[in-house]
Amino acid sequence: MDNALALLIAVVVLGLIFEFVNGFHDAANSIATVVATRVLTPLQATAMAGTLDFLGALSGVAVATTVGKGIVDATRVTEDIVVAALLTAVAWDLLTFWLALPTSSSHALIFGVIGAAVSRHGWDVVIAPGLEKTTFGIAYSPAIAFLVGYGLMLGIYWLLRNLSYGVVNRVFGKAQLLSAAYMAFSHGGNDGQKTMGIISLALFAYGGPFAAECGAQFCVPLWVKVACALAIGLGTATGGRRIIKTMGHRITALKPVNGFAAETTAGTVITIATQFGIPISTTHAISGAILGVGATRRLSAVRWGIAGRIVTAWVLTIPGCFVMGYLIAMVMRAVGIHA
């Protein structure tokens, strides 16, 4: 077996591992609020989210295309670069899971790719428009989710101002089932596609029968879509309860009406980004929405210290994963592991 084929197999295996870990790590993004409000048990919520993550991941390829050929020059990427990126993302996800920090699996993967590619080809391998899309997701998605969540919650309070607390709880206890499903589907639609793009990038780099399958152009084969959708669905169904506690209980106290507003807000922000092929962080979106919803009661209702820890972890992801990807790619080349 030649080196390039061995590395390609490693990419597929590591990609599916990352997709599983991504679902496991980011299960809280889909179901933290519906568990925190006691509308569903953790087991019920993870089963529902896993199914809808799978379906969402099959819903398109716009984000996969951005990740696969819109961030770094696909014609200059080799399998070892993709392996380094995936090792970076898996390591970062496991580290932040252990620390119970809801960081971005998406940005771990993207900046791992950038770091690994830059270590080999320098900065001109980076495609500026694709990086701008990613930067947009980092900079604006949590702020937009905060503002929309804040506005939606105020609107709901005004519409329901004459209803009793018991009626509101009963109505939104049922409505939150729909909002949680929407959030899970949108999570799969954005996060599920990122690994599809990475695996397809490695297939394109290898060429041969895989290039012929796509007409010598970058594409996402059907088997890659199905395999990644299954992996993220199974990962989400397994669930990450440590992060569910941080997201659902420690940022702010949530009732069903608050959970409905947060999930609806985050799901909409993610869905719009997915349609435009923008690989945003679902963690950023749901965290921003929860903060916005919580702030409608009073600013002190939000535990800003916990929120600060989450923001710090977000910020560290970018340089941390860039450096890790850069170093792993260098070490791999130094020991002779390259295409």
Salt bridges, closest charged atoms under 4 A:
ASP26 OD1 - HIS25 ND1 2.76
ASP26 OD2 - HIS187 NE2 3.89
ASP53 OD1 - HIS187 ND1 2.61
ASP80 OD2 - ARG120 NH1 3.68
ASP80 OD2 - ARG333 NH1 3.99
ASP124 OD2 - ARG76 NH1 3.48
ASP191 OD2 - HIS187 NE2 3.33
ASP191 OD1 - LYS194 NZ 2.55
